[in-house]
Amino acid sequence: MGWATYTIRDTAFVARCLRMALWRRQHTGRPVPEGLIHHSDAESQHTSIRYTDTLELAGMQPSTGSVGAAYDKPRQRR
């Protein structure tokens, strides 16, 4: 698991959390297997080219849920 706190949830933020999770797995002797599927919601920071490139460099396959699907996290109302 990777985590961080920040005032803005942008691509750099979610990529930092992903890199932390990958680093922790590698350093605990449990590297991510090639082709692992990473599922996320359809928000812009998870569908950006930069984030997708981060997944690809780690050998992971992106999977994005459809908006409004039952298994996606509920959207926060403002």
N, C-alpha and C positions, 0 to 999 in steps of 0.2 A: 504494500500500500504506500502511496505517496500522498503527501499533503502539504499545504501551504496556506498562509493567510495573506490577504491582499484586499485592497478596497475596490479593485476592478477585476471582473472575471473576463479576461481577454485570452487570446491565443497563447501569449507568452506565459500566462499564469497556468493554464491547464497543461501546457507542454512541460513546464517546470515540475509539476506534480507527477506527470508520467515519467520523466527522466529520473526523478527521485525513486519512484517505485522500481524502475528497471535497475538502477544502481543498487538498491537494497537487495533485490533478488540475486544479482550477480555476486555481491559481497557476502551473501549467506549461503552460497553454494547451490542456489536454485535458479539458474539462468532461465530466461523465457525461451520456451521451445520455438523453433522456427515455424512460422505459419499460425501462431496463436491468434485467435480472433479477439479483437478489442471492440466491444460494443459500447456505443455512446448515444446520447440523444442527438437531435437534429439542430442544435443551437450552433450559431455561426462559428464560435471558437473551436468546436469539435469537427467542423467540416472544412476548415481552412486548409489551404495547400501546405502551409508550414506545419500544421499539426499532423496532417496525413503523411508528410515527408518524415516527420519524427517517428511515426509508427513504422513506416517502410524501412528506415535505417535500423530499427530494432528487430526487423524480421517479422513484424506483426501485420495482420490483415485487418483493415478497418471494416466495421459494420455499424451502420447508422439506422436507428429505428425510424419509423414513419411518424409523422406528427399526429398526435391523437391516439396512437396505438396503446392498448391496455398495459403493455409492459414498459412503456416509457415512463420516466418520472413525471409527476404532475407539474404543470407550469405554475409558477407562483403568480398570484394575482396582485396587482399593484393598486 
